């Protein structure tokens, strides 16, 4: 009896494999495979087991060039990580994005403005009795209804891909 159960389990497992996996589900364009895992460097035993002091901004023994590895994993040229500056094919995009000037502390400014906006919205919200974060409720008027937009584009004659059911 135990043998029949084991054979049945093996057959059920083999039937689920399908042979192809996720790679067959996408069109192979030669680009990066978002499902792959970037292999790490091989493990090695250092001469001494004492930890060296951290070097902020310095390199890592196991990952000497992490930016180059990430660029290579995404299908780019690892040399682009060391070129510095903006690649030639992106210069027009960066120039257009910065046409009205750049603000160096934009992240801090936006974080402060966002906190103030949510605080104002929380005061007006009667459901905020427990002091919980009301992020989605504060930005509800600015959210986009994906299905309404999909229907609007389809009505305008724009070819749209299929969408998941609601």
N, C-alpha and C positions, 0 to 999 in steps of 0.2 A: 504494500500500500504506500509506504514511504517513497519507494522508487517511482511510482506513478505520479505522485505529487511533485517530486523533483523534476521529472521529465516535463510535466505540464507547465511548471514554473519556468523552465528553461525555454520551452517553445513560446510561451507568452512573452517573455523578455526578448527573444529573438524577433518576434513579430512586430514589436514596438520599435525596433531600431530603424527601419526604413532605409538604411544604407546611406542616404544622402546627407541628412542633417540640415542645418541652417544654411549652409553654403549653396544648396540647390534652390533655395527659396528666393534668392536675390539674383539679379542679372550680374554676371561677372564682367565688370568694366575694367578690371586691372587696377582699380583704385584700392584704397585701404579697406580692410575687413574690420568693421566695427565690433565684431564678435571675437576677434582674436585677442590673445593675451601676449603682451610683450615679454619675452623671456628675460630674466635677470642674468647678471654676470654669474659665473660659477663661484661657488663658495670657496674661500681659502682661509687658512688659519694664520693669523698674524704672528709676528715674532714674539710679541708679548701680549698678554691678555688684559693689560691695563688700558682703560679707555683714554684716548687722547683728549685734550681740551677742545671744546667746540670752536670752529672757525667760521663765524658769521660771514656769509658771502663767499666762502671758500669752496673747494671741491670736496666731494665725498669719495671715500675709497671704493665703494661698491657702485656708485653711479657718477662717474667723473663728468659726463656731459649729458645731464637729464634733458635739457632742451633739445639737443640734437637727436636724442633717442625718441623723444615724443614726436618731433617733426618727421623722422624716418618712419615711425609706426603709423603715422597718418598719411603716408604716401608722398611726403615732400622730400626735398633734398637736405640732408643733414648739414651741408655746407651753408645753408641759409641761416642756421643758428649762429654762425660765427661771422657772417657778413656784416652784421650791425646795420642799423638804419632800416629803411623801408625798402622792400623788394621793388624792382622797377615796375612790375605789373600791378602793384598796389598803390603807387604814388598818386595816381589820379583820384582814387577813392579817398585816400587820406586827405588830399588837398580839398576835395569837395566837402568832406565831413568837417574840416576845420576852417571853412571859408568865413565863418562869423567870429573867429577867434577861439582860443582855448583857455580853459580855466584849470590851473594846476591842482587846486584843492576841491575839484568837483565832487569827489566821493564824500568828503566831509560835509560839504554844503548840502548835498542831496540827503544825506543821513539826517542832518539837523532839520531840514524842511519836511522830510517824511515823518519824523517823530512829532513835529509840531502839528502837521496835518492830521495824523492819527489821534493826537491828544484832543484837538478840536472836535473831531468826529466822535470820539468816545464820550465827551461831555454831552453831546446832543443825543447820544444813544441811551435809551432807557433800559436796554438789555444788558448793559455793562455794569451790573450790580456787584459782580465778583472781582472786577478789575482785570479781567482777562484780556488778552490781546485780540483786538477786533480788526485785524488787518483786512481780511476779505470783506467784512461788512463796511469798512471805511471806503474801500475802493470799488464797491459794487456798481456804482453809477458809471465807472470808467471801464468796466469789464466788457468783453466782447462775447456775444452769443455766436458761437461758431456755426451752428446750424442755420441761424437767420442769415448770416453772411454767405453761407454756402448756397442757400436758396436765392439770395439776391444776385450772386454771381451767375448762377445757372439761368435765372430769368433774364439776365442781360446777355446771355449767349456765350459766356465764357466757359471754355471746356474745363471742368473740374474733375479731379480724381474722385474715386468713391470715398465715402466717409464711413466710419464705424456707426453702427446703430446707436440711437440715444440710450 
